[in-house]
């Protein structure tokens, strides 16, 4: 069974688990955890490159990281995030999506409602994950979308259109829980929430956020399942202390 059919069959029955990865080591760890999907997100612009948003991420950046992740994840389907300006036309979208597959991805995610591009990709048998709500590639500020009735209606229309086009799943980002619930109950496509509440068919987080690597990044929807910022600082402090005191390297960690 193709992976997208497995995802579709989980709707309303079993929660879908997706996390981001950007390198070999994290991908290898996630691959051993039996999660459903790994997303190589253009969020790498922020958590890997240190930029303030995703708007400068290129196809070259994305392909580099997809290749690294594909070396670590041998069993988990990998979704490549189509970066800004990579699918402005049907031709661009098709060409760049094929680059993702060649690099080791199994499908692509596209922000927003781009029916011509999505149709072309699905016709070419390239699995497509949709993405509605707050769209980082075009957002001027990162805020909850869909609180205003007209915004909510537009997001619902986009979700219905993506459902009609045949995406195998769709991300709902930073929208009110009530809107996410309505979309999830209305569309046949599984929904994967990030800042969209409890009623989505699955959840995704940026791995760096859930592991607590950045102590200053604290959006409301992120739950920290670890505090690696502290773990790393403690380890570095211990290393500095032992080197300074001549305790490292010791006999155990020296070739003889």
ZATORZA-206124 format. One record per residue (C-alpha): x, y, z; residue in three letters. Coordinates in Angstrom, 2 decimals, padded with zeros to 5 digits. Layout:
N
+---------+---------+---------+------+
!       x !       y !       z ! rest !
+---------+---------+---------+------+
!       X !       Y !       Z !  Ala !
...
+---------+---------+---------+------+
% end
This chain:
256
+---------+---------+---------+------+
!       x !       y !       z ! rest !
+---------+---------+---------+------+
!  000.00 !  000.00 !  000.00 !  Unk !
!  001.37 !  003.42 ! -000.93 !  Unk !
!  002.16 !  005.57 !  002.09 !  Unk !
! -000.45 !  008.21 !  001.24 !  Unk !
! -003.20 !  005.60 !  001.38 !  Unk !
! -002.02 !  004.56 !  004.83 !  Unk !
! -002.28 !  008.19 !  005.92 !  Unk !
! -005.76 !  008.58 !  004.42 !  Unk !
! -007.00 !  005.44 !  006.19 !  Unk !
! -006.03 !  006.87 !  009.56 !  Unk !
! -008.55 !  009.72 !  009.33 !  Unk !
! -010.91 !  009.58 !  012.28 !  Unk !
! -009.33 !  006.35 !  013.53 !  Unk !
! -005.74 !  006.92 !  014.57 !  Unk !
! -003.78 !  010.13 !  015.07 !  Unk !
! -001.12 !  010.95 !  012.49 !  Unk !
!  002.30 !  011.85 !  013.90 !  Unk !
!  004.65 !  014.08 !  011.90 !  Unk !
!  007.85 !  015.84 !  012.96 !  Unk !
!  010.43 !  017.87 !  011.11 !  Unk !
!  014.02 !  016.80 !  010.52 !  Unk !
!  016.83 !  018.61 !  008.74 !  Unk !
!  019.84 !  016.32 !  009.18 !  Unk !
!  020.98 !  012.70 !  009.12 !  Unk !
!  021.21 !  012.09 !  012.87 !  Unk !
!  017.77 !  013.39 !  013.83 !  Unk !
!  016.24 !  011.62 !  010.82 !  Unk !
!  017.84 !  008.35 !  011.90 !  Unk !
!  016.42 !  008.72 !  015.42 !  Unk !
!  012.92 !  009.53 !  014.15 !  Unk !
!  013.11 !  006.65 !  011.67 !  Unk !
!  013.44 !  004.27 !  014.60 !  Unk !
!  010.41 !  005.71 !  016.39 !  Unk !
!  007.71 !  004.56 !  013.96 !  Unk !
!  006.25 !  008.02 !  013.35 !  Unk !
!  004.10 !  008.43 !  010.25 !  Unk !
!  005.88 !  011.19 !  008.37 !  Unk !
!  009.05 !  013.27 !  008.43 !  Unk !
!  008.75 !  016.80 !  007.09 !  Unk !
!  011.85 !  018.55 !  005.81 !  Unk !
!  010.34 !  021.98 !  006.39 !  Unk !
!  011.41 !  025.31 !  005.01 !  Unk !
!  011.37 !  026.21 !  008.71 !  Unk !
!  015.05 !  025.30 !  008.37 !  Unk !
!  015.47 !  028.93 !  007.36 !  Unk !
!  014.80 !  029.85 !  010.97 !  Unk !
!  016.01 !  026.92 !  013.07 !  Unk !
!  019.06 !  025.93 !  010.97 !  Unk !
!  020.05 !  029.13 !  009.16 !  Unk !
!  019.09 !  031.58 !  011.90 !  Unk !
!  016.89 !  033.80 !  009.75 !  Unk !
!  013.75 !  035.54 !  010.92 !  Unk !
!  011.40 !  033.74 !  008.51 !  Unk !
!  011.27 !  031.20 !  005.68 !  Unk !
!  011.20 !  033.66 !  002.80 !  Unk !
!  014.85 !  033.33 !  001.78 !  Unk !
!  014.98 !  029.52 !  001.70 !  Unk !
!  015.93 !  028.19 ! -001.74 !  Unk !
!  015.49 !  024.93 ! -003.59 !  Unk !
!  019.24 !  024.37 ! -003.20 !  Unk !
!  018.84 !  024.63 !  000.58 !  Unk !
!  015.90 !  022.25 !  000.60 !  Unk !
!  017.50 !  019.60 ! -001.61 !  Unk !
!  020.66 !  019.60 !  000.52 !  Unk !
!  018.65 !  018.88 !  003.67 !  Unk !
!  016.33 !  016.34 !  002.02 !  Unk !
!  019.37 !  014.35 !  000.91 !  Unk !
!  020.78 !  014.39 !  004.44 !  Unk !
!  017.46 !  013.29 !  005.94 !  Unk !
!  017.02 !  010.55 !  003.33 !  Unk !
!  020.34 !  009.04 !  004.39 !  Unk !
!  019.02 !  008.67 !  007.92 !  Unk !
!  015.38 !  007.75 !  007.34 !  Unk !
!  015.15 !  004.46 !  005.47 !  Unk !
!  011.59 !  003.50 !  006.41 !  Unk !
!  009.65 !  006.69 !  007.16 !  Unk !
!  008.07 !  008.65 !  004.29 !  Unk !
!  009.78 !  012.01 !  003.80 !  Unk !
!  007.88 !  015.11 !  002.69 !  Unk !
!  009.81 !  017.99 !  001.15 !  Unk !
!  008.53 !  021.51 !  001.71 !  Unk !
!  008.29 !  023.44 ! -001.56 !  Unk !
!  010.01 !  026.74 ! -000.71 !  Unk !
!  008.90 !  030.21 ! -001.74 !  Unk !
!  008.87 !  030.80 ! -005.54 !  Unk !
!  009.47 !  027.12 ! -006.30 !  Unk !
!  006.01 !  026.54 ! -007.74 !  Unk !
!  004.90 !  029.89 ! -009.14 !  Unk !
!  004.05 !  028.13 ! -012.39 !  Unk !
!  002.93 !  024.60 ! -013.20 !  Unk !
!  006.22 !  023.97 ! -014.99 !  Unk !
!  008.32 !  025.20 ! -012.06 !  Unk !
!  006.29 !  023.17 ! -009.59 !  Unk !
!  006.57 !  019.96 ! -011.58 !  Unk !
!  010.31 !  020.37 ! -012.18 !  Unk !
!  011.10 !  021.21 ! -008.56 !  Unk !
!  008.88 !  018.48 ! -007.14 !  Unk !
!  010.77 !  015.96 ! -009.25 !  Unk !
!  014.03 !  017.31 ! -007.81 !  Unk !
!  012.65 !  016.53 ! -004.34 !  Unk !
!  011.85 !  012.94 ! -005.32 !  Unk !
!  015.29 !  012.50 ! -006.87 !  Unk !
!  016.83 !  013.70 ! -003.60 !  Unk !
!  014.95 !  011.07 ! -001.59 !  Unk !
!  011.59 !  012.62 ! -000.69 !  Unk !
!  008.39 !  010.64 ! -001.17 !  Unk !
!  006.10 !  013.64 ! -001.62 !  Unk !
!  005.95 !  017.42 ! -001.33 !  Unk !
!  004.05 !  020.01 !  000.69 !  Unk !
!  002.71 !  023.16 ! -000.97 !  Unk !
!  001.55 !  026.23 !  000.93 !  Unk !
! -001.79 !  027.71 ! -000.09 !  Unk !
! -004.32 !  026.96 ! -002.79 !  Unk !
! -002.48 !  026.41 ! -006.08 !  Unk !
! -004.88 !  024.23 ! -008.07 !  Unk !
! -002.98 !  024.25 ! -011.37 !  Unk !
!  000.29 !  023.17 ! -009.78 !  Unk !
! -001.32 !  020.63 ! -007.44 !  Unk !
! -003.28 !  019.09 ! -010.33 !  Unk !
! -000.13 !  018.76 ! -012.40 !  Unk !
!  001.77 !  017.08 ! -009.58 !  Unk !
! -001.01 !  014.65 ! -008.74 !  Unk !
! -001.44 !  013.82 ! -012.43 !  Unk !
!  002.29 !  013.04 ! -012.44 !  Unk !
!  001.72 !  010.69 ! -009.47 !  Unk !
!  003.60 !  012.94 ! -007.04 !  Unk !
!  001.94 !  012.87 ! -003.60 !  Unk !
!  001.00 !  016.36 ! -002.40 !  Unk !
!  000.37 !  017.57 !  001.15 !  Unk !
! -001.66 !  020.78 !  001.35 !  Unk !
! -001.21 !  023.66 !  003.79 !  Unk !
! -003.82 !  026.26 !  004.78 !  Unk !
! -004.25 !  028.81 !  007.54 !  Unk !
! -001.21 !  030.86 !  008.44 !  Unk !
!  001.17 !  030.63 !  005.49 !  Unk !
!  004.71 !  031.62 !  006.52 !  Unk !
!  005.88 !  032.17 !  002.94 !  Unk !
!  003.47 !  035.07 !  002.43 !  Unk !
!  002.65 !  036.15 !  006.00 !  Unk !
!  003.82 !  039.61 !  006.99 !  Unk !
!  003.55 !  038.67 !  010.66 !  Unk !
!  003.11 !  035.30 !  012.32 !  Unk !
! -000.33 !  035.38 !  013.93 !  Unk !
! -003.45 !  033.27 !  014.24 !  Unk !
! -005.50 !  033.34 !  011.04 !  Unk !
! -009.23 !  032.76 !  010.79 !  Unk !
! -010.55 !  034.67 !  013.77 !  Unk !
! -012.37 !  037.07 !  011.48 !  Unk !
! -015.38 !  035.51 !  009.69 !  Unk !
! -014.13 !  036.44 !  006.22 !  Unk !
! -010.71 !  034.93 !  006.96 !  Unk !
! -012.28 !  031.76 !  008.31 !  Unk !
! -014.48 !  031.42 !  005.23 !  Unk !
! -011.49 !  031.85 !  002.91 !  Unk !
! -009.48 !  029.21 !  004.79 !  Unk !
! -012.42 !  026.79 !  004.70 !  Unk !
! -012.82 !  027.37 !  000.95 !  Unk !
! -009.14 !  026.66 !  000.40 !  Unk !
! -009.36 !  023.48 !  002.46 !  Unk !
! -012.38 !  022.30 !  000.46 !  Unk !
! -010.57 !  023.00 ! -002.79 !  Unk !
! -007.47 !  021.07 ! -001.67 !  Unk !
! -009.75 !  018.21 ! -000.63 !  Unk !
! -011.35 !  018.23 ! -004.08 !  Unk !
! -007.96 !  018.28 ! -005.80 !  Unk !
! -006.90 !  015.12 ! -003.97 !  Unk !
! -004.07 !  016.05 ! -001.62 !  Unk !
! -003.30 !  013.10 !  000.65 !  Unk !
! -003.27 !  015.28 !  003.78 !  Unk !
! -003.23 !  018.96 !  004.71 !  Unk !
! -001.54 !  021.02 !  007.38 !  Unk !
! -003.74 !  023.45 !  009.33 !  Unk !
! -001.45 !  026.10 !  010.82 !  Unk !
! -002.28 !  028.60 !  013.55 !  Unk !
! -006.06 !  028.74 !  013.24 !  Unk !
! -008.78 !  028.67 !  015.93 !  Unk !
! -009.62 !  025.21 !  017.21 !  Unk !
! -013.27 !  025.60 !  016.19 !  Unk !
! -012.29 !  026.30 !  012.58 !  Unk !
! -009.87 !  023.38 !  012.51 !  Unk !
! -012.62 !  021.13 !  013.88 !  Unk !
! -015.04 !  022.28 !  011.19 !  Unk !
! -012.50 !  021.70 !  008.42 !  Unk !
! -011.53 !  018.27 !  009.79 !  Unk !
! -015.18 !  017.19 !  009.97 !  Unk !
! -015.96 !  018.56 !  006.50 !  Unk !
! -013.10 !  017.28 !  004.34 !  Unk !
! -012.24 !  013.68 !  003.49 !  Unk !
! -008.55 !  014.51 !  003.61 !  Unk !
! -006.70 !  013.94 !  006.91 !  Unk !
! -005.74 !  017.18 !  008.64 !  Unk !
! -002.48 !  017.70 !  010.52 !  Unk !
! -002.48 !  020.57 !  012.97 !  Unk !
!  000.19 !  022.91 !  014.21 !  Unk !
! -001.35 !  025.48 !  016.51 !  Unk !
! -004.81 !  024.31 !  015.42 !  Unk !
! -006.10 !  022.53 !  018.50 !  Unk !
! -007.21 !  019.05 !  019.46 !  Unk !
! -009.56 !  017.99 !  016.71 !  Unk !
! -007.20 !  017.57 !  013.77 !  Unk !
! -006.45 !  014.07 !  012.49 !  Unk !
! -002.80 !  014.46 !  013.45 !  Unk !
! -000.18 !  016.83 !  014.79 !  Unk !
!  003.19 !  018.19 !  013.66 !  Unk !
!  005.85 !  020.20 !  015.48 !  Unk !
!  009.25 !  021.53 !  014.54 !  Unk !
!  011.65 !  019.11 !  016.25 !  Unk !
!  013.86 !  021.97 !  017.52 !  Unk !
!  010.87 !  023.55 !  019.26 !  Unk !
!  009.59 !  020.42 !  021.00 !  Unk !
!  013.13 !  019.61 !  022.18 !  Unk !
!  013.60 !  023.07 !  023.65 !  Unk !
!  016.73 !  024.07 !  021.76 !  Unk !
!  015.84 !  027.77 !  021.64 !  Unk !
!  014.98 !  029.07 !  025.11 !  Unk !
!  013.58 !  032.31 !  023.67 !  Unk !
!  011.10 !  030.81 !  021.19 !  Unk !
!  007.87 !  030.14 !  023.06 !  Unk !
!  004.74 !  030.25 !  020.86 !  Unk !
!  001.58 !  029.19 !  022.68 !  Unk !
!  001.08 !  025.99 !  020.70 !  Unk !
!  004.54 !  024.53 !  021.37 !  Unk !
!  004.86 !  022.07 !  024.23 !  Unk !
!  008.47 !  021.39 !  025.17 !  Unk !
!  009.05 !  017.69 !  025.71 !  Unk !
!  012.72 !  018.24 !  026.61 !  Unk !
!  015.08 !  021.08 !  027.47 !  Unk !
!  018.09 !  020.35 !  025.27 !  Unk !
!  019.24 !  023.94 !  025.61 !  Unk !
!  020.06 !  023.21 !  029.26 !  Unk !
!  021.40 !  019.72 !  028.56 !  Unk !
!  023.85 !  021.06 !  025.97 !  Unk !
!  024.96 !  023.96 !  028.15 !  Unk !
!  025.52 !  021.63 !  031.10 !  Unk !
!  027.59 !  019.26 !  028.96 !  Unk !
!  029.71 !  022.07 !  027.52 !  Unk !
!  030.28 !  023.54 !  031.01 !  Unk !
!  031.43 !  020.12 !  032.28 !  Unk !
!  033.78 !  019.74 !  029.30 !  Unk !
!  035.26 !  023.19 !  029.89 !  Unk !
!  035.73 !  022.43 !  033.59 !  Unk !
!  037.48 !  019.08 !  033.00 !  Unk !
!  039.78 !  020.39 !  030.26 !  Unk !
!  040.75 !  023.39 !  032.38 !  Unk !
!  041.51 !  021.14 !  035.36 !  Unk !
!  043.46 !  018.61 !  033.30 !  Unk !
!  040.89 !  015.87 !  033.97 !  Unk !
!  040.14 !  015.33 !  030.30 !  Unk !
!  041.46 !  013.45 !  028.49 !  Unk !
!  042.17 !  010.80 !  031.10 !  Unk !
!  043.65 !  007.28 !  030.67 !  Unk !
!  040.30 !  005.84 !  029.62 !  Unk !
!  039.99 !  008.28 !  026.73 !  Unk !
!  043.61 !  008.17 !  025.49 !  Unk !
!  045.29 !  005.80 !  023.00 !  Unk !
!  048.22 !  003.80 !  024.41 !  Unk !
+---------+---------+---------+------+
% end
